[in-house]
Amino acid sequence: MGARQSTPQSQVRQSTAQAKVFGTCVSRRQRQKTMGGCTVSPQQPWRQPQWTQKDTAAAIRCLSNRSVWVLGNSVARHWAFALAAILDGVRHPKQMSSTSREMEKERCGRGGAWGGQRPNSSAPQACQGACACDFDVRSRLGPHAALLFKWNFALDDTMLGIGFADLMTSGIPESLLRESGGELSPGISPPDILIYNAFQQSQRAPALAAQVTRALKARPGFHFYWRATTAMCDSDKAVRADHNEGICKLNERIERYLCHGRRRVRLLDGFGWTIHRCDGYDDRMHHSRLAFDHVTAFLRQECRM
């Protein structure tokens, strides 16, 4: 007799059995303690001790005269606003309520089809110049300090038309600062600390990883943080599970390259911090009520607090 052919039902049973053995990406990630060569991410930021005035003072000393860049989408944009607020003395998430998303859009542009453009424009189109905004932190952190948010959606080994490593070494060219229409302060230093996220063109991860290695070798004091793409909170639980399994696999593919070997890449597990935390979400994507704890977890790791 020939071999028994599998039926659709038997294939489903087989895949279900394999899932029980190997688990989904989400369950696998929750069991992992490390991500290859990346530094271990802080765990469960919501269980940190309460942030105090002493912590703020320590963070200011730690970031004194250092340039911090936050790259990503509108979730990352709120990170930059939260970090600026914490350095201004905010010590509790409830004190962040005055930072509305509409104000963030007005100051730093909006994502999606708008691609970083500010909402006073008549129609969605790509923004001009650096597609970024910066915050006045020099009065607190010193004359050489900077805090910059830049829109970034796709993984690539080039940004703004120049190599990623060159950008990390030289900073944003003056020509692009001029094209930004005066939205950025002149003389922004290259980043000493980069908090990076992107979720498009994950096939470019090997090229980006090579550029990150170049930047880390060229600047031994440069700290590169990969902030994993955060979970979605769709109201339909089946849709939510499907989306988050895809996001988890996306993070896995990127981390396979960024965390390979000894690249000195630092991990902020935004996905692990947000999966099953829908109670803290504003909508299916944004989670401003969770961001305070996420940013202070980063500060505690960076500043060894």
C-alpha positions in Angstrom: 0.0 0.0 0.0 1.1 3.6 -0.7 1.7 6.1 2.0 -1.4 7.6 3.4 -2.1 11.1 2.1 -2.6 13.8 4.6 -6.0 15.5 4.7 -6.6 19.2 5.5 -8.0 18.0 8.9 -4.8 15.9 9.6 -2.6 18.9 8.6 -4.4 21.1 11.1 -4.0 18.5 13.8 -0.3 18.2 12.9 0.3 21.9 13.0 -1.6 22.2 16.2 0.6 19.4 17.7 3.7 21.2 16.5 2.5 24.5 18.1 2.1 22.7 21.4 5.6 21.3 21.1 7.4 24.4 19.8 5.0 27.1 21.0 4.1 30.4 19.3 6.6 33.2 18.9 4.8 35.2 21.7 5.1 32.3 24.2 8.6 31.6 23.2 9.7 35.2 23.6 8.1 35.3 27.1 10.2 32.3 28.1 13.5 33.8 26.8 15.8 35.3 29.3 18.3 36.7 26.8 18.3 37.7 23.1 21.6 36.5 21.7 24.4 39.0 22.1 22.1 41.9 23.1 22.3 43.1 26.7 19.4 41.8 28.8 16.4 44.1 28.7 14.8 45.4 31.9 11.9 43.2 32.9 8.4 44.3 33.9 9.0 48.1 34.1 5.7 48.6 36.0 7.2 46.8 39.0 10.0 49.4 39.4 10.3 51.4 42.6 8.6 54.8 42.4 10.6 57.4 40.5 11.9 60.1 42.9 13.5 63.5 42.8 16.8 61.8 43.6 16.3 59.6 40.5 15.7 62.7 38.3 18.9 64.3 39.6 20.9 61.1 38.9 19.4 60.9 35.4 20.4 64.5 34.7 24.0 63.8 35.9 24.1 60.7 33.7 22.9 62.5 30.6 24.9 65.6 31.2 26.3 67.0 27.8 25.2 63.9 26.0 23.1 63.7 22.8 20.1 61.4 22.9 18.2 60.5 19.7 14.9 58.6 19.6 14.0 57.1 16.2 10.7 55.5 15.3 7.0 56.1 14.8 4.4 57.9 16.9 5.1 55.6 19.8 8.7 56.6 19.8 7.6 60.3 19.4 5.8 60.0 22.8 9.0 58.4 24.3 10.9 61.6 23.4 8.2 63.7 25.0 8.1 61.5 28.1 11.9 61.6 28.5 11.8 65.4 28.2 9.1 65.6 30.8 11.0 63.3 33.2 14.1 65.5 32.9 11.8 68.5 33.6 10.9 66.9 37.0 7.8 64.8 36.2 7.8 61.9 38.7 4.5 60.1 38.0 2.6 59.0 34.9 -0.5 61.0 36.0 1.6 64.2 35.7 2.0 63.4 32.0 -1.7 64.0 31.2 -1.1 67.5 29.7 1.1 66.0 27.0 -1.6 65.4 24.4 -1.1 63.5 21.1 -2.4 66.5 19.1 0.2 68.7 20.6 2.9 66.1 19.8 1.6 66.0 16.2 1.7 69.8 16.0 5.2 70.0 17.2 6.8 66.9 15.7 4.5 65.8 12.9 2.3 62.7 12.5 3.0 59.2 11.2 1.2 56.9 8.8 0.6 58.4 5.3 1.8 61.8 6.6 5.3 60.4 7.0 6.3 63.0 9.7 4.7 66.0 8.1 3.0 68.5 10.5 -0.8 68.5 10.4 -1.3 72.1 9.3 -0.5 70.9 5.8 -3.4 70.4 3.4 -2.7 66.8 2.4 -0.5 63.8 3.4 2.9 63.9 1.9 6.5 63.2 2.9 8.0 65.9 5.2 11.1 67.8 4.0 14.6 67.8 5.4 15.4 65.7 8.5 11.7 65.0 9.4 12.6 65.5 13.1 12.1 67.8 16.1 14.3 68.5 19.1 13.8 69.6 22.7 15.4 72.3 24.7 17.4 70.3 27.3 20.6 72.4 27.4 19.5 74.4 30.5 19.3 71.1 32.4 21.9 68.9 30.7 24.6 71.3 29.6 25.5 73.2 26.4 26.5 70.2 24.4 23.4 68.1 25.3 20.6 67.3 22.8 17.3 65.4 22.7 16.0 64.7 19.2 13.1 62.7 17.8 13.3 61.6 14.2 10.7 59.7 12.2 11.9 56.3 11.1 9.8 53.5 9.6 12.1 51.3 7.6 15.3 49.4 8.5 18.0 50.5 6.2 21.8 51.0 6.2 21.3 54.6 4.9 19.3 57.5 6.4 18.8 60.9 5.0 20.8 59.8 2.0 24.0 59.0 3.9 25.3 55.8 5.5 23.9 55.0 9.0 27.3 54.8 10.5 28.3 58.1 9.0 25.2 59.7 10.4 26.0 58.3 13.9 29.5 59.8 13.6 28.8 63.2 12.0 25.2 64.0 12.8 22.6 65.6 10.6 24.1 67.6 7.7 23.5 71.4 7.9 21.8 71.3 4.5 19.1 69.0 5.9 18.8 71.2 9.0 18.0 74.1 6.8 15.4 72.1 4.8 13.6 71.3 8.1 12.4 75.0 8.1 14.0 76.0 11.3 12.3 73.2 13.3 15.7 71.9 14.5 18.3 73.7 16.6 21.6 74.2 14.8 24.7 72.2 15.9 22.9 69.1 17.1 25.6 66.6 18.1 25.7 63.1 16.8 24.0 60.7 19.2 25.8 59.4 22.2 22.7 57.3 22.8 20.4 56.1 20.1 17.0 54.5 20.8 16.0 52.9 17.5 12.9 51.3 16.2 11.7 50.4 12.7 9.3 47.8 11.4 9.3 48.0 7.6 11.8 46.3 5.2 13.0 43.8 7.8 15.0 42.1 5.1 17.5 45.1 5.4 18.4 44.0 9.0 21.7 42.4 8.0 22.8 45.6 6.3 21.7 47.7 9.2 23.5 45.4 11.7 26.7 45.8 9.7 26.4 49.6 9.9 25.6 49.5 13.7 28.8 47.5 14.1 30.8 50.1 12.2 29.3 52.9 14.4 30.0 51.1 17.6 33.6 50.4 16.6 34.1 54.0 15.4 32.7 55.5 18.7 33.3 53.2 21.7 31.2 55.4 23.9 28.2 55.2 21.6 25.2 53.3 23.0 22.8 51.7 20.5 19.4 50.6 21.9 17.1 48.5 19.8 13.5 49.1 21.1 11.5 46.2 19.9 8.2 47.1 18.2 5.4 47.1 20.7 2.3 44.9 20.7 -1.1 45.9 19.3 -4.4 45.9 21.2 -7.1 45.4 18.6 -10.5 45.0 20.2 -11.1 41.6 18.4 -8.9 39.2 20.3 -8.3 36.9 17.3 -7.1 39.8 15.2 -5.0 41.0 18.1 -3.4 37.5 18.5 -2.7 37.3 14.8 -1.2 40.8 14.7 1.0 40.3 17.7 2.3 36.9 16.4 3.4 38.8 13.3 5.0 41.6 15.3 6.8 39.1 17.5 8.2 37.3 14.4 9.3 40.6 13.0 11.2 41.5 16.2 12.8 38.0 16.1 14.0 38.4 12.5 15.6 41.8 13.3 17.1 40.7 16.6 18.6 37.6 14.9 21.1 40.1 13.2 21.3 43.0 15.6 21.9 40.6 18.6 24.3 38.3 16.7 27.8 38.0 18.2 29.2 40.8 20.4 27.8 43.9 18.8 27.2 45.6 22.2 23.6 46.3 21.1 21.3 47.1 24.1 17.8 45.7 24.1 14.6 47.4 25.3 11.9 44.8 25.0 9.0 47.0 24.0 7.0 44.0 22.8 7.4 42.1 26.1 6.6 45.3 28.0 3.3 45.7 26.2 1.9 42.3 25.3 -1.2 41.6 27.5 -1.1 45.2 28.8 -4.1 46.5 26.9 -5.5 48.1 30.1 -2.8 50.8 29.7 -3.5 51.5 26.0 -5.1 54.7 24.7 -6.1 53.0 21.4 -5.1 49.9 19.5 -1.5 51.2 19.1 -0.6 54.0 21.5 0.0 53.5 25.3 1.0 56.8 26.8 0.0 55.5 30.3 2.7 52.9 30.0 5.4 55.0 28.5 6.6 56.7 31.8 7.6 53.3 33.2 9.2 52.3 29.9 11.4 55.4 29.8 12.4 55.2 33.4 13.4 51.6 32.9 15.7 52.8 30.1 17.1 55.5 32.4 17.8 53.0 35.2 19.6 50.7 32.7 21.6 53.4 31.0 22.5 55.2 34.2 23.0 52.0 36.3 20.5 53.3 38.9 
